[in-house]
Structures are given as structure tokens and as C-alpha cells.
Amino acid sequence: EVFNSLDKVLLLNGGETVYFGPTKQVVPYFASLGHQCPEYTNPADFVMQLINSDFGNHADIAGLKQSYRDSGFAADARKDVDTEVQSANGGAKSNPKTLKPAFQPSLLRQFLVLSHRNWLNNLRNPGIFWVRLAMYIMLSLMIGLMYLKMGSTQTQVQDRISILFFLSAFMSFMSIAAIPVFIQERAVFVRERATDCTLSGRTC
């Protein structure tokens, strides 16, 4: 019902348009390309499976993009854009060289947004954040009590070396628990990198 209530629909893949036009023409358009929507199938679900590269049964997405660029829907969209640009420029024709580039968030803005998102993911994952926090607290108490009132003379140098080695080894092994989270975040990073939402040098 929500899909059919829309006048127009825009379908994207990797930041590129696959279809933009009237909602009622979605099924006939893809049927003309050889992708007939099965009977009693939700058109929205059918189209999403067709153009989503995350599904194994997706269509030739590169071909769909090229078909749209050669279609009358793309020509109509370009004509509408030119009309709007001319209206905004007082009747002057649009020149791609004079158009301002798309908004690009600053380095600080992207760093803050990604840090905030990662912080929320950690808070919502008790196995990654809260359990590790409790283990770090217990480790700090244990080491603090084990080496309580340790002297600062030459004879205690070996004990201090032992503390540094134990802490380094424990922290290294604890970081392994973040590998599954990294694998999950990698899929998000690849999707956002493909659509130029973030730069690879800014998602560390």
C-alpha cells in the first residue's frame, strides 16, 4: 500500500540510478527488460531483490543502469532538471561546469559521526563492551593488589618488567575479541565507500 501510494519512485544501486519514474510504470518497465514480476508477488520486494547486489539472484545491475540511461524516463528526468535549473538561474541554460559540487562533509564531521556510531554499537553490544570493561577493571584490581607497595629500588626492576609484559600480552589477546565486529563493520564500510559517503582514509 505504501509503495502504490507514491507518485514516483527512485531506485538506486551504488549511488547510480536504476529507475526513476512513475510508480505504476515500475513493473511494466522491468518486464520490458525481461524481468517479469511473478503473480501475487509484492512489486517492491521483487524490485529490491532485482537491483540489490546483496542478494544472490539479482539481475545484471550494470545492464539495468545502462538501460535506464538510454530510456525515455532518464531523458524526461534530465529535461525536468534543466527546466528547474533554468528557472533558478533566471532562464539561463544549465552548464555542468558552473554547477557547484555536491556537499562533502569535513574531515572532523566524518570523524565525529563515525566515532559516535561506533560508540553506540559498542554500548548496544554487551559482549564487546561491558564484558571487556568488567574484565579490564578486574585485571587492574588484580595487578594493583599483586604489586601493591612495590619498592622503587634496583631489586624491583624485574618485577616492573613483568608487569609491563603481562599487561602488553593481555591487551593484545583482548583485542582479538573485536575481530568479529570488524567483519560486520566492513560490510557497512564497503557499501558507504561505494556510494562516496565516506572516504577510506577517514574510516579507521
C-alpha positions in Angstrom: 0.0 0.0 0.0 2.8 2.4 0.8 4.6 1.6 -2.4 1.5 2.1 -4.5 0.7 5.4 -2.8 3.8 7.0 -4.2 3.6 9.1 -7.4 7.2 8.5 -8.4 9.9 6.1 -7.2 13.7 6.4 -7.3 15.7 3.1 -7.3 19.5 3.3 -6.7 22.3 0.9 -6.6 25.8 2.0 -5.7 24.7 5.7 -5.9 23.6 5.3 -9.5 20.0 5.4 -10.8 18.4 2.2 -11.9 14.9 3.6 -12.3 13.2 7.0 -11.7 9.7 7.5 -12.9 6.0 6.8 -12.1 5.4 4.0 -9.6 2.8 2.4 -11.9 5.4 2.0 -14.6 7.9 0.1 -12.5 6.6 -3.4 -13.2 6.0 -2.8 -17.0 9.4 -1.1 -17.3 11.3 -4.1 -15.8 9.1 -6.5 -17.7 10.2 -4.8 -20.9 13.8 -5.6 -19.9 13.0 -9.3 -19.5 12.3 -9.3 -15.7 8.6 -10.2 -15.3 7.2 -9.8 -11.8 5.6 -13.1 -10.7 2.0 -13.1 -10.0 0.9 -12.5 -6.4 4.4 -11.0 -5.7 4.9 -7.6 -4.0 6.4 -5.4 -6.7 8.5 -3.5 -4.1 10.1 -6.8 -2.9 10.6 -8.0 -6.4 12.4 -4.9 -7.5 14.6 -4.8 -4.3 15.7 -8.3 -4.9 16.3 -7.5 -8.6 18.6 -4.5 -8.0 20.2 -5.3 -4.7 23.6 -6.8 -5.1 23.5 -8.3 -1.6 21.0 -10.9 -3.0 22.3 -13.8 -5.0 19.5 -13.8 -7.5 19.9 -10.2 -8.6 19.9 -9.1 -12.2 22.6 -7.6 -14.4 22.8 -4.4 -12.5 25.2 -2.7 -14.9 22.8 -3.5 -17.7 19.9 -2.1 -15.8 21.8 1.1 -15.2 22.7 1.4 -18.9 19.1 0.6 -19.9 17.8 3.4 -17.7 20.3 5.9 -19.1 19.1 5.1 -22.6 15.4 5.1 -21.6 12.8 7.9 -22.0 12.5 8.1 -18.2 16.1 9.4 -18.0 15.5 11.9 -20.8 12.4 13.2 -19.0 14.4 13.5 -15.8 17.2 15.4 -17.4 14.6 17.7 -19.1 13.0 18.4 -15.7 16.3 19.1 -14.1 17.3 21.5 -16.9 14.0 23.3 -16.5 14.4 23.7 -12.8 18.0 24.9 -13.2 16.9 27.4 -15.9 14.2 28.7 -13.6 16.6 29.1 -10.7 19.1 30.9 -13.0 16.6 33.3 -14.4 16.2 31.5 -17.7 19.9 30.7 -18.3 20.7 27.2 -19.6 22.5 24.9 -17.2 26.2 24.4 -17.6 27.7 21.4 -15.7 31.0 23.2 -15.3 29.3 26.0 -13.4 27.3 23.8 -11.1 28.6 23.7 -7.5 29.9 20.3 -6.4 27.9 18.2 -4.0 28.2 18.8 -0.3 31.2 17.0 1.1 31.4 16.7 4.9 34.6 17.9 6.5 37.2 15.5 8.0 36.2 16.5 11.5 32.5 15.9 10.7 33.0 12.5 9.3 35.3 11.5 12.2 32.7 12.6 14.8 29.8 10.8 13.0 31.7 7.6 12.6 33.0 7.7 16.2 29.5 8.3 17.5 28.2 5.4 15.5 30.9 3.1 16.7 30.4 4.2 20.3 26.6 3.4 20.1 27.4 0.0 18.6 29.7 -0.8 21.5 27.1 0.2 24.1 24.5 -2.0 22.4 26.8 -5.0 22.3 27.4 -6.2 25.9 29.7 -9.0 24.7 32.1 -6.5 23.2 31.9 -3.5 25.6 30.5 -4.3 29.0 32.2 -7.7 29.4 35.5 -6.3 28.3 35.1 -3.3 30.6 34.5 -5.6 33.6 37.5 -7.7 32.7 39.7 -4.6 32.4 38.5 -3.4 35.8 39.2 -6.8 37.4 42.6 -7.0 35.8 43.5 -3.6 37.1 42.5 -4.5 40.6 44.3 -7.9 40.5 47.6 -6.4 39.2 47.3 -3.5 41.6 46.9 -5.8 44.6 49.6 -8.2 43.4 52.2 -5.5 43.1 51.0 -3.3 46.0 53.6 -1.3 47.8 56.4 -2.4 45.4 59.6 -0.6 46.0 61.5 1.6 43.6 64.9 0.2 44.1 67.1 -1.7 41.6 66.0 -5.0 43.0 62.3 -4.4 41.9 63.2 -3.7 38.3 62.4 -7.3 37.3 59.0 -7.0 38.9 58.2 -3.9 36.9 59.3 -5.6 33.7 57.0 -8.5 34.5 54.0 -6.0 34.9 54.7 -4.4 31.5 55.0 -7.8 29.8 51.8 -9.1 31.4 49.8 -6.0 30.5 51.0 -6.0 26.9 50.2 -9.6 26.4 46.8 -9.4 28.0 45.8 -6.3 26.0 46.9 -7.9 22.8 44.8 -11.0 23.3 41.8 -9.0 24.4 41.8 -7.0 21.1 41.1 -10.3 19.3 37.5 -10.1 20.5 37.0 -7.1 18.2 37.7 -9.0 15.0 34.0 -10.3 14.6 32.8 -6.7 15.0 35.3 -5.5 12.4 34.0 -8.1 9.9 30.4 -6.8 10.4 31.5 -3.2 10.1 33.4 -4.0 6.9 30.2 -4.6 5.0 28.9 -1.2 6.1 32.2 0.4 5.1 32.3 -1.2 1.6 28.7 0.0 1.0 29.4 3.5 2.1 32.7 3.7 0.3 31.0 2.6 -3.0 28.5 5.5 -2.7 31.2 8.0 -1.7 29.5 8.6 1.7 32.9 8.4 3.4 36.5 8.3 2.4 38.6 5.3 3.0 41.2 7.3 4.9 38.6 8.5 7.3 37.1 5.2 8.5 39.8 3.7 10.7 
